[in-house]
Amino acid sequence: MSKDFEGRVAIITGGSDGIGLATAALLAKRGTQVIICGRRQALLDSAYDMIASQGGAVEAIQLDVADSEALNAMIESTARKYGRLDMLVNNAMSTHYAPISKLTLDHWRKDFAVNSDAVFVSTKAAMAIMAAAGKGSIVNIASTCGIRATVNMASYSASKAALVHFTAAAAMEAAPLGIRINAIIPGQVQTAPTELFSARAADSAARTTAAIPMQRGGQPEELAQAIAFMLSDAASYITGTALPVDGGKAAQLYIPT
């Protein structure tokens, strides 16, 4: 595999499993020093061992991105330690599945704290570091729920919609500094939460998959390829965009048969 990211440094939040881990592993294979963070130490340890066993340069940090001070400090200390920060992937997420009638304000605030507030904090910190170097790339992981309505996910959907628009606004400010900021919009992806949903509600999960034009969920590695592209020099003239990687779901006007 090409080492086209040789010498670069990347932070991936929520990097201990799913899309974040697949992205960290891919970037490491391409020569990146990756720093992954997450809340659960056991998952971080497993992710670290996987990437290191493949010869990747990896550091794992236990962190809740909802802790703004800790998140900001981690980004600044990473830049000091490695002398640079080239890439940031805001992947950590929180979701509460419930109708609005049963959704609490604490649930709402938690989803926004992780999905929106943390992205603001990390982006602000990373932009200051990248601006000094005159270059950098940030990719925010949104969701089709942020651009299309769905029931029982109001707080998650609203926070991801905010993330999509923040990406565009931040990109406009970052462009003159040489920094690109984009979003990836995943649809259904075979991650641990998706597998749990499938186990608990097999019929609903099957109908969800059948409603995707490509008739399947995506794999974390497929999302990682799209993220790596947006981070790479191959996307040097792309900023402020939100790219659906969803098997065609966002483009579909679904009419039940």
Secondary structure, DSSP 4 states (H G I P E B T S, - for coil): ---TTTT-EEEEETTTSHHHHHHHHHHHHTT-EEEEEES-HHHHHHHHHHHHHTT-EEEEEE--TT-HHHHHHHHHHHHHHHS---EEEE-------B-TTT--HHHHHHHHIIIIIHHHHHHHHHHHHHHHHT-EEEEEE--GGGTS--TTBHHHHHHHHHHHHHHHHHHHHHGGGTEEEEEEEE-SB-SHHHHHHHHH-HHHHHHHHHTSTTSSPBPHHHHHHHHHHHHSGGGTT--S-EEEESTTGGG------
